[in-house]
């Protein structure tokens, strides 16, 4: 995972009922560097659990296994999200031909401590 992949991420916040408004869209040309920048130690914990070198770009191509990893969402570098229900649409793509690698939808409840 390196310069050959990019990321499109749409972040939305729930207003009322099942209605969401778009907060912002992230377009990153380098998926690996984006993970390092926006997720920081949170991402490095995932890399350590997979026996990968934290912060290394590109991430070597091989099969990684992670089991029973407890994640601490308080250490994510980007902490500018409003409280409430958030929706993240993540779409990693190939830079050379815009092929979509996968689509991921995450709904997160962001609560004050």
Biopython code that builds the backbone (N, CA, C, O; Angstrom):
import numpy as np
from Bio.PDB.StructureBuilder import StructureBuilder

atoms = [
    (1, "UNK", "N", (0.857, -1.159, 0.000)),
    (1, "UNK", "CA", (0.000, 0.000, 0.000)),
    (1, "UNK", "C", (0.908, 1.229, 0.000)),
    (1, "UNK", "O", (1.581, 1.508, 0.992)),
    (2, "UNK", "N", (0.924, 1.944, -1.092)),
    (2, "UNK", "CA", (1.790, 3.109, -1.182)),
    (2, "UNK", "C", (1.230, 4.139, -2.133)),
    (2, "UNK", "O", (0.038, 4.443, -2.114)),
    (3, "UNK", "N", (2.113, 4.676, -2.975)),
    (3, "UNK", "CA", (1.704, 5.744, -3.893)),
    (3, "UNK", "C", (0.743, 5.267, -4.970)),
    (3, "UNK", "O", (0.080, 6.088, -5.605)),
    (4, "UNK", "N", (0.650, 3.954, -5.191)),
    (4, "UNK", "CA", (-0.234, 3.475, -6.256)),
    (4, "UNK", "C", (-1.712, 3.492, -5.864)),
    (4, "UNK", "O", (-2.576, 3.236, -6.703)),
    (5, "UNK", "N", (-2.010, 3.792, -4.597)),
    (5, "UNK", "CA", (-3.390, 3.845, -4.123)),
    (5, "UNK", "C", (-3.716, 5.239, -3.608)),
    (5, "UNK", "O", (-2.867, 5.918, -3.031)),
    (6, "UNK", "N", (-4.959, 5.653, -3.826)),
    (6, "UNK", "CA", (-5.433, 6.916, -3.271)),
    (6, "UNK", "C", (-6.709, 6.642, -2.475)),
    (6, "UNK", "O", (-7.234, 5.528, -2.487)),
    (7, "UNK", "N", (-7.190, 7.654, -1.795)),
    (7, "UNK", "CA", (-8.350, 7.486, -0.928)),
    (7, "UNK", "C", (-9.344, 8.612, -1.141)),
    (7, "UNK", "O", (-8.970, 9.780, -1.241)),
    (8, "UNK", "N", (-10.609, 8.246, -1.208)),
    (8, "UNK", "CA", (-11.710, 9.202, -1.151)),
    (8, "UNK", "C", (-12.524, 8.851, 0.088)),
    (8, "UNK", "O", (-12.918, 7.701, 0.279)),
    (9, "UNK", "N", (-12.768, 9.841, 0.916)),
    (9, "UNK", "CA", (-13.511, 9.613, 2.153)),
    (9, "UNK", "C", (-14.535, 10.726, 2.333)),
    (9, "UNK", "O", (-14.182, 11.906, 2.351)),
    (10, "UNK", "N", (-15.803, 10.349, 2.468)),
    (10, "UNK", "CA", (-16.887, 11.301, 2.725)),
    (10, "UNK", "C", (-17.287, 11.129, 4.188)),
    (10, "UNK", "O", (-17.547, 10.015, 4.642)),
    (11, "UNK", "N", (-17.335, 12.238, 4.918)),
    (11, "UNK", "CA", (-17.693, 12.198, 6.330)),
    (11, "UNK", "C", (-18.977, 12.996, 6.525)),
    (11, "UNK", "O", (-19.077, 14.156, 6.127)),
    (12, "UNK", "N", (-19.965, 12.336, 7.153)),
    (12, "UNK", "CA", (-21.281, 12.939, 7.358)),
    (12, "UNK", "C", (-21.644, 12.910, 8.836)),
    (12, "UNK", "O", (-21.131, 12.091, 9.599)),
    (13, "UNK", "N", (-22.537, 13.816, 9.229)),
    (13, "UNK", "CA", (-23.039, 13.878, 10.595)),
    (13, "UNK", "C", (-24.559, 13.780, 10.565)),
    (13, "UNK", "O", (-25.215, 14.372, 9.708)),
    (14, "UNK", "N", (-25.112, 13.020, 11.518)),
    (14, "UNK", "CA", (-26.572, 12.876, 11.573)),
    (14, "UNK", "C", (-27.183, 14.149, 12.137)),
    (14, "UNK", "O", (-26.711, 14.701, 13.130)),
    (15, "UNK", "N", (-28.247, 14.601, 11.476)),
    (15, "UNK", "CA", (-28.948, 15.796, 11.943)),
    (15, "UNK", "C", (-30.173, 15.381, 12.754)),
    (15, "UNK", "O", (-30.177, 15.535, 13.975)),
    (16, "UNK", "N", (-31.206, 14.861, 12.104)),
    (16, "UNK", "CA", (-32.425, 14.411, 12.765)),
    (16, "UNK", "C", (-32.839, 13.084, 12.165)),
    (16, "UNK", "O", (-32.754, 12.893, 10.952)),
    (17, "UNK", "N", (-33.290, 12.157, 13.011)),
    (17, "UNK", "CA", (-33.742, 10.863, 12.514)),
    (17, "UNK", "C", (-32.640, 10.160, 11.752)),
    (17, "UNK", "O", (-31.539, 9.963, 12.267)),
    (18, "UNK", "N", (-32.945, 9.781, 10.519)),
    (18, "UNK", "CA", (-31.963, 9.107, 9.672)),
    (18, "UNK", "C", (-31.350, 10.049, 8.648)),
    (18, "UNK", "O", (-30.764, 9.587, 7.669)),
    (19, "UNK", "N", (-31.469, 11.353, 8.846)),
    (19, "UNK", "CA", (-30.914, 12.334, 7.908)),
    (19, "UNK", "C", (-29.478, 12.688, 8.285)),
    (19, "UNK", "O", (-29.166, 12.913, 9.454)),
    (20, "UNK", "N", (-28.614, 12.732, 7.277)),
    (20, "UNK", "CA", (-27.209, 13.075, 7.472)),
    (20, "UNK", "C", (-26.852, 14.257, 6.581)),
    (20, "UNK", "O", (-27.408, 14.416, 5.495)),
    (21, "UNK", "N", (-25.915, 15.089, 7.048)),
    (21, "UNK", "CA", (-25.373, 16.159, 6.216)),
    (21, "UNK", "C", (-23.882, 15.903, 6.026)),
    (21, "UNK", "O", (-23.210, 15.373, 6.911)),
    (22, "UNK", "N", (-23.388, 16.283, 4.876)),
    (22, "UNK", "CA", (-21.973, 16.093, 4.577)),
    (22, "UNK", "C", (-21.153, 17.150, 5.308)),
    (22, "UNK", "O", (-21.416, 18.347, 5.182)),
    (23, "UNK", "N", (-20.162, 16.703, 6.069)),
    (23, "UNK", "CA", (-19.272, 17.631, 6.765)),
    (23, "UNK", "C", (-18.112, 18.029, 5.866)),
    (23, "UNK", "O", (-17.834, 19.213, 5.676)),
    (24, "UNK", "N", (-17.441, 17.024, 5.316)),
    (24, "UNK", "CA", (-16.353, 17.292, 4.387)),
    (24, "UNK", "C", (-15.957, 16.024, 3.656)),
    (24, "UNK", "O", (-16.350, 14.920, 4.034)),
    (25, "UNK", "N", (-15.171, 16.200, 2.603)),
    (25, "UNK", "CA", (-14.674, 15.094, 1.783)),
    (25, "UNK", "C", (-13.154, 15.178, 1.778)),
    (25, "UNK", "O", (-12.581, 16.253, 1.605)),
    (26, "UNK", "N", (-12.518, 14.045, 1.966)),
    (26, "UNK", "CA", (-11.059, 13.969, 1.924)),
    (26, "UNK", "C", (-10.656, 13.268, 0.638)),
    (26, "UNK", "O", (-11.133, 12.171, 0.347)),
    (27, "UNK", "N", (-9.782, 13.894, -0.128)),
    (27, "UNK", "CA", (-9.182, 13.286, -1.319)),
    (27, "UNK", "C", (-7.680, 13.239, -1.071)),
    (27, "UNK", "O", (-7.032, 14.284, -1.006)),
    (28, "UNK", "N", (-7.127, 12.059, -0.932)),
    (28, "UNK", "CA", (-5.695, 11.901, -0.685)),
    (28, "UNK", "C", (-5.073, 11.083, -1.804)),
    (28, "UNK", "O", (-5.602, 10.040, -2.186)),
    (29, "UNK", "N", (-3.950, 11.556, -2.329)),
    (29, "UNK", "CA", (-3.277, 10.876, -3.439)),
    (29, "UNK", "C", (-2.469, 9.670, -2.985)),
    (29, "UNK", "O", (-2.165, 8.798, -3.800)),
    (30, "UNK", "N", (-2.110, 9.596, -1.695)),
    (30, "UNK", "CA", (-1.298, 8.501, -1.179)),
    (30, "UNK", "C", (-1.981, 7.938, 0.063)),
    (30, "UNK", "O", (-1.970, 8.560, 1.125)),
    (31, "UNK", "N", (-2.572, 6.759, -0.081)),
    (31, "UNK", "CA", (-3.364, 6.145, 0.981)),
    (31, "UNK", "C", (-2.539, 5.903, 2.238)),
    (31, "UNK", "O", (-3.013, 6.156, 3.346)),
    (32, "UNK", "N", (-1.324, 5.421, 2.083)),
    (32, "UNK", "CA", (-0.481, 5.105, 3.233)),
    (32, "UNK", "C", (-0.133, 6.366, 4.022)),
    (32, "UNK", "O", (-0.246, 6.384, 5.248)),
    (33, "UNK", "N", (0.284, 7.406, 3.330)),
    (33, "UNK", "CA", (0.619, 8.659, 4.020)),
    (33, "UNK", "C", (-0.616, 9.277, 4.669)),
    (33, "UNK", "O", (-0.514, 9.887, 5.733)),
    (34, "UNK", "N", (-1.778, 9.126, 4.042)),
    (34, "UNK", "CA", (-3.021, 9.641, 4.624)),
    (34, "UNK", "C", (-3.321, 8.934, 5.944)),
    (34, "UNK", "O", (-3.716, 9.581, 6.913)),
    (35, "UNK", "N", (-3.139, 7.619, 5.992)),
    (35, "UNK", "CA", (-3.361, 6.868, 7.232)),
    (35, "UNK", "C", (-2.402, 7.344, 8.316)),
    (35, "UNK", "O", (-2.807, 7.523, 9.465)),
    (36, "UNK", "N", (-1.133, 7.552, 7.960)),
    (36, "UNK", "CA", (-0.154, 8.044, 8.938)),
    (36, "UNK", "C", (-0.533, 9.432, 9.443)),
    (36, "UNK", "O", (-0.437, 9.704, 10.639)),
    (37, "UNK", "N", (-0.963, 10.310, 8.539)),
    (37, "UNK", "CA", (-1.277, 11.695, 8.895)),
    (37, "UNK", "C", (-2.549, 11.810, 9.730)),
    (37, "UNK", "O", (-2.545, 12.456, 10.778)),
    (38, "UNK", "N", (-3.638, 11.188, 9.273)),
    (38, "UNK", "CA", (-4.935, 11.380, 9.914)),
    (38, "UNK", "C", (-5.185, 10.455, 11.102)),
    (38, "UNK", "O", (-5.949, 10.801, 12.003)),
    (39, "UNK", "N", (-4.550, 9.281, 11.114)),
    (39, "UNK", "CA", (-4.806, 8.314, 12.182)),
    (39, "UNK", "C", (-3.679, 8.229, 13.203)),
    (39, "UNK", "O", (-3.927, 7.896, 14.362)),
    (40, "UNK", "N", (-2.449, 8.522, 12.800)),
    (40, "UNK", "CA", (-1.308, 8.558, 13.714)),
    (40, "UNK", "C", (-1.117, 7.287, 14.517)),
    (40, "UNK", "O", (-1.096, 6.189, 13.960)),
    (41, "UNK", "N", (-0.977, 7.438, 15.847)),
    (41, "UNK", "CA", (-0.703, 6.291, 16.727)),
    (41, "UNK", "C", (-1.785, 5.218, 16.649)),
    (41, "UNK", "O", (-1.499, 4.035, 16.831)),
    (42, "UNK", "N", (-3.004, 5.618, 16.383)),
    (42, "UNK", "CA", (-4.095, 4.658, 16.207)),
    (42, "UNK", "C", (-3.747, 3.683, 15.080)),
    (42, "UNK", "O", (-3.890, 2.471, 15.237)),
    (43, "UNK", "N", (-3.285, 4.221, 13.934)),
    (43, "UNK", "CA", (-2.891, 3.421, 12.775)),
    (43, "UNK", "C", (-1.636, 2.617, 13.088)),
    (43, "UNK", "O", (-1.515, 1.469, 12.661)),
    (44, "UNK", "N", (-0.700, 3.207, 13.832)),
    (44, "UNK", "CA", (0.544, 2.503, 14.164)),
    (44, "UNK", "C", (0.261, 1.302, 15.062)),
    (44, "UNK", "O", (0.925, 0.273, 14.937)),
    (45, "UNK", "N", (-0.718, 1.415, 15.968)),
    (45, "UNK", "CA", (-1.105, 0.267, 16.797)),
    (45, "UNK", "C", (-1.617, -0.879, 15.931)),
    (45, "UNK", "O", (-1.311, -2.042, 16.192)),
    (46, "UNK", "N", (-2.395, -0.552, 14.906)),
    (46, "UNK", "CA", (-2.898, -1.579, 13.986)),
    (46, "UNK", "C", (-1.731, -2.208, 13.235)),
    (46, "UNK", "O", (-1.689, -3.428, 13.075)),
    (47, "UNK", "N", (-0.782, -1.395, 12.771)),
    (47, "UNK", "CA", (0.383, -1.922, 12.063)),
    (47, "UNK", "C", (1.225, -2.814, 12.973)),
    (47, "UNK", "O", (1.675, -3.876, 12.542)),
    (48, "UNK", "N", (1.447, -2.404, 14.222)),
    (48, "UNK", "CA", (2.218, -3.229, 15.160)),
    (48, "UNK", "C", (1.534, -4.575, 15.375)),
    (48, "UNK", "O", (2.194, -5.614, 15.404)),
    (49, "UNK", "N", (0.214, -4.557, 15.527)),
    (49, "UNK", "CA", (-0.535, -5.798, 15.737)),
    (49, "UNK", "C", (-0.416, -6.733, 14.539)),
    (49, "UNK", "O", (-0.516, -7.951, 14.684)),
    (50, "UNK", "N", (-0.202, -6.159, 13.349)),
    (50, "UNK", "CA", (-0.053, -6.958, 12.126)),
    (50, "UNK", "C", (1.409, -7.329, 11.867)),
    (50, "UNK", "O", (1.730, -7.894, 10.822)),
    (51, "UNK", "N", (2.297, -7.012, 12.817)),
    (51, "UNK", "CA", (3.733, -7.274, 12.676)),
    (51, "UNK", "C", (4.339, -6.496, 11.515)),
    (51, "UNK", "O", (5.282, -6.967, 10.880)),
    (52, "UNK", "N", (3.810, -5.314, 11.232)),
    (52, "UNK", "CA", (4.355, -4.422, 10.204)),
    (52, "UNK", "C", (5.099, -3.287, 10.906)),
    (52, "UNK", "O", (4.870, -3.021, 12.086)),
    (53, "UNK", "N", (5.974, -2.633, 10.185)),
    (53, "UNK", "CA", (6.737, -1.521, 10.748)),
    (53, "UNK", "C", (5.846, -0.276, 10.777)),
    (53, "UNK", "O", (5.389, 0.172, 9.725)),
    (54, "UNK", "N", (5.593, 0.292, 11.966)),
    (54, "UNK", "CA", (4.710, 1.459, 12.066)),
    (54, "UNK", "C", (5.218, 2.644, 11.253)),
    (54, "UNK", "O", (6.398, 2.992, 11.311)),
    (55, "UNK", "N", (4.316, 3.258, 10.498)),
    (55, "UNK", "CA", (4.639, 4.448, 9.722)),
    (55, "UNK", "C", (5.336, 4.195, 8.408)),
    (55, "UNK", "O", (5.593, 5.139, 7.660)),
    (56, "UNK", "N", (5.652, 2.946, 8.102)),
    (56, "UNK", "CA", (6.387, 2.632, 6.872)),
    (56, "UNK", "C", (5.476, 2.733, 5.648)),
    (56, "UNK", "O", (4.377, 2.179, 5.627)),
    (57, "UNK", "N", (5.952, 3.446, 4.636)),
    (57, "UNK", "CA", (5.252, 3.544, 3.356)),
    (57, "UNK", "C", (6.253, 3.262, 2.245)),
    (57, "UNK", "O", (7.355, 3.808, 2.283)),
    (58, "UNK", "N", (5.931, 2.453, 1.278)),
    (58, "UNK", "CA", (4.694, 1.666, 1.188)),
    (58, "UNK", "C", (4.713, 0.471, 2.135)),
    (58, "UNK", "O", (5.777, -0.012, 2.522)),
    (59, "UNK", "N", (3.528, 0.004, 2.500)),
    (59, "UNK", "CA", (3.397, -1.200, 3.315)),
    (59, "UNK", "C", (3.636, -2.386, 2.392)),
    (59, "UNK", "O", (2.980, -2.501, 1.356)),
    (60, "UNK", "N", (4.565, -3.273, 2.749)),
    (60, "UNK", "CA", (4.849, -4.421, 1.885)),
    (60, "UNK", "C", (3.598, -5.262, 1.620)),
    (60, "UNK", "O", (2.759, -5.450, 2.500)),
    (61, "UNK", "N", (3.497, -5.754, 0.405)),
    (61, "UNK", "CA", (2.359, -6.574, 0.001)),
    (61, "UNK", "C", (2.539, -7.989, 0.539)),
    (61, "UNK", "O", (3.460, -8.699, 0.135)),
    (62, "UNK", "N", (1.673, -8.391, 1.433)),
    (62, "UNK", "CA", (1.611, -9.756, 1.959)),
    (62, "UNK", "C", (0.323, -9.889, 2.748)),
    (62, "UNK", "O", (-0.436, -8.927, 2.862)),
    (63, "UNK", "N", (0.073, -11.053, 3.286)),
    (63, "UNK", "CA", (-1.135, -11.285, 4.079)),
    (63, "UNK", "C", (-0.839, -10.968, 5.546)),
    (63, "UNK", "O", (0.109, -11.498, 6.126)),
    (64, "UNK", "N", (-1.653, -10.106, 6.132)),
    (64, "UNK", "CA", (-1.493, -9.718, 7.525)),
    (64, "UNK", "C", (-2.675, -10.251, 8.327)),
    (64, "UNK", "O", (-3.801, -10.305, 7.831)),
    (65, "UNK", "N", (-2.408, -10.646, 9.581)),
    (65, "UNK", "CA", (-3.466, -11.149, 10.463)),
    (65, "UNK", "C", (-3.443, -10.357, 11.765)),
    (65, "UNK", "O", (-2.389, -10.154, 12.368)),
    (66, "UNK", "N", (-4.618, -9.918, 12.181)),
    (66, "UNK", "CA", (-4.764, -9.224, 13.460)),
    (66, "UNK", "C", (-5.939, -9.868, 14.185)),
    (66, "UNK", "O", (-7.031, -10.007, 13.633)),
    (67, "UNK", "N", (-5.691, -10.258, 15.435)),
    (67, "UNK", "CA", (-6.764, -10.870, 16.219)),
    (67, "UNK", "C", (-6.826, -10.212, 17.596)),
    (67, "UNK", "O", (-5.801, -9.940, 18.222)),
    (68, "UNK", "N", (-8.036, -9.967, 18.041)),
    (68, "UNK", "CA", (-8.303, -9.487, 19.403)),
    (68, "UNK", "C", (-7.542, -8.204, 19.735)),
    (68, "UNK", "O", (-6.969, -8.082, 20.818)),
    (69, "UNK", "N", (-7.538, -7.273, 18.825)),
    (69, "UNK", "CA", (-6.882, -5.987, 19.064)),
    (69, "UNK", "C", (-7.903, -5.006, 19.625)),
    (69, "UNK", "O", (-8.915, -4.721, 18.984)),
    (70, "UNK", "N", (-7.639, -4.493, 20.813)),
    (70, "UNK", "CA", (-8.505, -3.476, 21.397)),
    (70, "UNK", "C", (-8.003, -2.113, 20.938)),
    (70, "UNK", "O", (-6.856, -1.748, 21.196)),
    (71, "UNK", "N", (-8.859, -1.369, 20.261)),
    (71, "UNK", "CA", (-8.469, -0.083, 19.686)),
    (71, "UNK", "C", (-8.831, 1.070, 20.620)),
    (71, "UNK", "O", (-9.906, 1.083, 21.221)),
    (72, "UNK", "N", (-7.930, 2.026, 20.731)),
    (72, "UNK", "CA", (-8.156, 3.223, 21.538)),
    (72, "UNK", "C", (-8.413, 4.394, 20.591)),
    (72, "UNK", "O", (-7.470, 4.991, 20.070)),
    (73, "UNK", "N", (-9.664, 4.717, 20.370)),
    (73, "UNK", "CA", (-10.042, 5.755, 19.421)),
    (73, "UNK", "C", (-9.666, 7.160, 19.905)),
    (73, "UNK", "O", (-9.719, 8.109, 19.123)),
    (74, "UNK", "N", (-9.288, 7.308, 21.172)),
    (74, "UNK", "CA", (-8.888, 8.621, 21.690)),
    (74, "UNK", "C", (-7.549, 9.087, 21.128)),
    (74, "UNK", "O", (-7.226, 10.271, 21.221)),
    (75, "UNK", "N", (-6.763, 8.177, 20.546)),
    (75, "UNK", "CA", (-5.426, 8.561, 20.073)),
    (75, "UNK", "C", (-5.379, 8.840, 18.572)),
    (75, "UNK", "O", (-4.294, 9.006, 18.015)),
    (76, "UNK", "N", (-6.533, 8.894, 17.908)),
    (76, "UNK", "CA", (-6.554, 9.255, 16.488)),
    (76, "UNK", "C", (-6.075, 10.700, 16.357)),
    (76, "UNK", "O", (-6.521, 11.579, 17.093)),
    (77, "UNK", "N", (-5.170, 10.933, 15.421)),
    (77, "UNK", "CA", (-4.586, 12.276, 15.243)),
    (77, "UNK", "C", (-5.639, 13.324, 14.914)),
    (77, "UNK", "O", (-5.614, 14.422, 15.469)),
    (78, "UNK", "N", (-6.560, 12.995, 14.020)),
    (78, "UNK", "CA", (-7.593, 13.944, 13.606)),
    (78, "UNK", "C", (-8.747, 13.865, 14.599)),
    (78, "UNK", "O", (-9.493, 12.885, 14.601)),
    (79, "UNK", "N", (-8.903, 14.877, 15.439)),
    (79, "UNK", "CA", (-9.904, 14.859, 16.511)),
    (79, "UNK", "C", (-10.916, 15.991, 16.369)),
    (79, "UNK", "O", (-11.422, 16.492, 17.373)),
    (80, "UNK", "N", (-11.215, 16.395, 15.157)),
    (80, "UNK", "CA", (-12.081, 17.563, 14.955)),
    (80, "UNK", "C", (-13.520, 17.191, 14.617)),
    (80, "UNK", "O", (-14.215, 17.969, 13.963)),
    (81, "UNK", "N", (-13.969, 16.049, 15.037)),
    (81, "UNK", "CA", (-15.313, 15.605, 14.700)),
    (81, "UNK", "C", (-16.312, 16.052, 15.755)),
    (81, "UNK", "O", (-15.993, 16.058, 16.944)),
    (82, "UNK", "N", (-17.523, 16.430, 15.336)),
    (82, "UNK", "CA", (-18.552, 16.803, 16.314)),
    (82, "UNK", "C", (-19.056, 15.565, 17.048)),
    (82, "UNK", "O", (-18.918, 14.444, 16.559)),
    (83, "UNK", "N", (-19.636, 15.776, 18.217)),
    (83, "UNK", "CA", (-20.237, 14.666, 18.946)),
    (83, "UNK", "C", (-21.516, 14.250, 18.239)),
    (83, "UNK", "O", (-22.152, 15.053, 17.558)),
    (84, "UNK", "N", (-21.885, 12.984, 18.408)),
    (84, "UNK", "CA", (-23.079, 12.444, 17.784)),
    (84, "UNK", "C", (-22.739, 11.326, 16.822)),
    (84, "UNK", "O", (-21.623, 10.807, 16.821)),
    (85, "UNK", "N", (-23.707, 10.961, 16.005)),
    (85, "UNK", "CA", (-23.522, 9.861, 15.062)),
    (85, "UNK", "C", (-22.862, 10.379, 13.790)),
    (85, "UNK", "O", (-23.322, 11.348, 13.187)),
    (86, "UNK", "N", (-21.783, 9.722, 13.394)),
    (86, "UNK", "CA", (-21.040, 10.076, 12.185)),
    (86, "UNK", "C", (-21.045, 8.895, 11.228)),
    (86, "UNK", "O", (-21.120, 7.737, 11.638)),
    (87, "UNK", "N", (-20.963, 9.215, 9.962)),
    (87, "UNK", "CA", (-20.905, 8.180, 8.922)),
    (87, "UNK", "C", (-19.687, 8.460, 8.047)),
    (87, "UNK", "O", (-19.473, 9.586, 7.600)),
    (88, "UNK", "N", (-18.899, 7.421, 7.812)),
    (88, "UNK", "CA", (-17.696, 7.510, 6.984)),
    (88, "UNK", "C", (-17.850, 6.579, 5.786)),
    (88, "UNK", "O", (-18.079, 5.381, 5.956)),
    (89, "UNK", "N", (-17.725, 7.125, 4.573)),
    (89, "UNK", "CA", (-17.688, 6.325, 3.351)),
    (89, "UNK", "C", (-16.246, 6.347, 2.862)),
    (89, "UNK", "O", (-15.753, 7.391, 2.435)),
    (90, "UNK", "N", (-15.571, 5.213, 2.920)),
    (90, "UNK", "CA", (-14.173, 5.121, 2.501)),
    (90, "UNK", "C", (-14.085, 4.342, 1.199)),
    (90, "UNK", "O", (-14.686, 3.279, 1.046)),
    (91, "UNK", "N", (-13.321, 4.895, 0.265)),
    (91, "UNK", "CA", (-13.178, 4.245, -1.036)),
    (91, "UNK", "C", (-11.716, 4.350, -1.486)),
    (91, "UNK", "O", (-11.316, 5.374, -2.039)),
    (92, "UNK", "N", (-10.909, 3.289, -1.251)),
    (92, "UNK", "CA", (-9.549, 3.279, -1.800)),
    (92, "UNK", "C", (-9.580, 2.917, -3.286)),
    (92, "UNK", "O", (-10.302, 2.009, -3.698)),
    (93, "UNK", "N", (-8.789, 3.636, -4.080)),
    (93, "UNK", "CA", (-8.761, 3.426, -5.534)),
    (93, "UNK", "C", (-7.319, 3.296, -6.016)),
    (93, "UNK", "O", (-6.383, 3.764, -5.366)),
    (94, "UNK", "N", (-7.164, 2.650, -7.168)),
    (94, "UNK", "CA", (-5.866, 2.595, -7.838)),
    (94, "UNK", "C", (-5.630, 3.944, -8.504)),
    (94, "UNK", "O", (-6.543, 4.485, -9.128)),
    (95, "UNK", "N", (-4.434, 4.495, -8.386)),
    (95, "UNK", "CA", (-4.128, 5.775, -9.026)),
    (95, "UNK", "C", (-4.088, 5.668, -10.545)),
    (95, "UNK", "O", (-4.513, 6.588, -11.244)),
    (96, "UNK", "N", (-3.580, 4.549, -11.061)),
    (96, "UNK", "CA", (-3.353, 4.467, -12.510)),
    (96, "UNK", "C", (-4.629, 4.331, -13.326)),
    (96, "UNK", "O", (-4.685, 4.821, -14.454)),
    (97, "UNK", "N", (-5.667, 3.671, -12.783)),
    (97, "UNK", "CA", (-6.863, 3.439, -13.596)),
    (97, "UNK", "C", (-8.180, 3.705, -12.853)),
    (97, "UNK", "O", (-9.252, 3.403, -13.377)),
    (98, "UNK", "N", (-8.111, 4.259, -11.655)),
    (98, "UNK", "CA", (-9.292, 4.579, -10.829)),
    (98, "UNK", "C", (-10.131, 3.363, -10.462)),
    (98, "UNK", "O", (-11.303, 3.504, -10.113)),
    (99, "UNK", "N", (-9.545, 2.166, -10.536)),
    (99, "UNK", "CA", (-10.259, 0.961, -10.117)),
    (99, "UNK", "C", (-10.524, 1.038, -8.612)),
    (99, "UNK", "O", (-9.615, 1.311, -7.828)),
    (100, "UNK", "N", (-11.777, 0.794, -8.217)),
    (100, "UNK", "CA", (-12.165, 0.817, -6.810)),
    (100, "UNK", "C", (-11.752, -0.505, -6.183)),
    (100, "UNK", "O", (-12.140, -1.570, -6.664)),
    (101, "UNK", "N", (-10.961, -0.444, -5.106)),
    (101, "UNK", "CA", (-10.493, -1.656, -4.440)),
    (101, "UNK", "C", (-11.549, -2.234, -3.518)),
    (101, "UNK", "O", (-11.707, -3.452, -3.437)),
    (102, "UNK", "N", (-12.276, -1.364, -2.821)),
    (102, "UNK", "CA", (-13.369, -1.795, -1.954)),
    (102, "UNK", "C", (-14.136, -0.554, -1.518)),
    (102, "UNK", "O", (-13.683, 0.570, -1.731)),
    (103, "UNK", "N", (-15.273, -0.758, -0.920)),
    (103, "UNK", "CA", (-16.042, 0.337, -0.332)),
    (103, "UNK", "C", (-16.320, -0.043, 1.115)),
    (103, "UNK", "O", (-16.671, -1.184, 1.415)),
    (104, "UNK", "N", (-16.160, 0.913, 1.995)),
    (104, "UNK", "CA", (-16.364, 0.658, 3.406)),
    (104, "UNK", "C", (-17.252, 1.752, 3.978)),
    (104, "UNK", "O", (-16.974, 2.940, 3.811)),
    (105, "UNK", "N", (-18.316, 1.349, 4.651)),
    (105, "UNK", "CA", (-19.213, 2.279, 5.330)),
    (105, "UNK", "C", (-19.098, 2.013, 6.824)),
    (105, "UNK", "O", (-19.314, 0.892, 7.284)),
    (106, "UNK", "N", (-18.755, 3.052, 7.576)),
    (106, "UNK", "CA", (-18.666, 2.922, 9.032)),
    (106, "UNK", "C", (-19.584, 3.952, 9.664)),
    (106, "UNK", "O", (-19.588, 5.117, 9.269)),
    (107, "UNK", "N", (-20.360, 3.520, 10.646)),
    (107, "UNK", "CA", (-21.151, 4.445, 11.445)),
    (107, "UNK", "C", (-20.583, 4.424, 12.853)),
    (107, "UNK", "O", (-20.421, 3.365, 13.460)),
    (108, "UNK", "N", (-20.283, 5.614, 13.361)),
    (108, "UNK", "CA", (-19.598, 5.750, 14.640)),
    (108, "UNK", "C", (-20.381, 6.709, 15.524)),
    (108, "UNK", "O", (-20.846, 7.749, 15.057)),
    (109, "UNK", "N", (-20.528, 6.369, 16.785)),
    (109, "UNK", "CA", (-21.135, 7.268, 17.764)),
    (109, "UNK", "C", (-19.993, 7.956, 18.508)),
    (109, "UNK", "O", (-19.267, 7.311, 19.264)),
    (110, "UNK", "N", (-19.836, 9.251, 18.300)),
    (110, "UNK", "CA", (-18.767, 10.026, 18.923)),
    (110, "UNK", "C", (-19.322, 10.682, 20.186)),
    (110, "UNK", "O", (-20.091, 11.640, 20.112)),
    (111, "UNK", "N", (-18.923, 10.157, 21.344)),
    (111, "UNK", "CA", (-19.457, 10.625, 22.622)),
    (111, "UNK", "C", (-18.405, 11.413, 23.393)),
    (111, "UNK", "O", (-17.218, 11.099, 23.306)),
    (112, "UNK", "N", (-18.821, 12.437, 24.150)),
    (112, "UNK", "CA", (-17.857, 13.143, 25.003)),
    (112, "UNK", "C", (-17.414, 12.229, 26.140)),
    (112, "UNK", "O", (-18.157, 11.341, 26.558)),
    (113, "UNK", "N", (-16.201, 12.451, 26.637)),
    (113, "UNK", "CA", (-15.705, 11.608, 27.741)),
    (113, "UNK", "C", (-16.365, 11.949, 29.043)),
    (113, "UNK", "O", (-16.062, 11.336, 30.067)),
]
sb = StructureBuilder()
sb.init_structure("model")
sb.init_model(0)
sb.init_chain("A")
sb.init_seg("    ")
for serial, (resi, resn, name, xyz) in enumerate(atoms, 1):
    if name == "N":
        sb.init_residue(resn, " ", resi, " ")
    sb.init_atom(name, np.array(xyz, "f"), 0.0, 1.0, " ", f" {name:<3s}", serial, name[0])
structure = sb.get_structure()
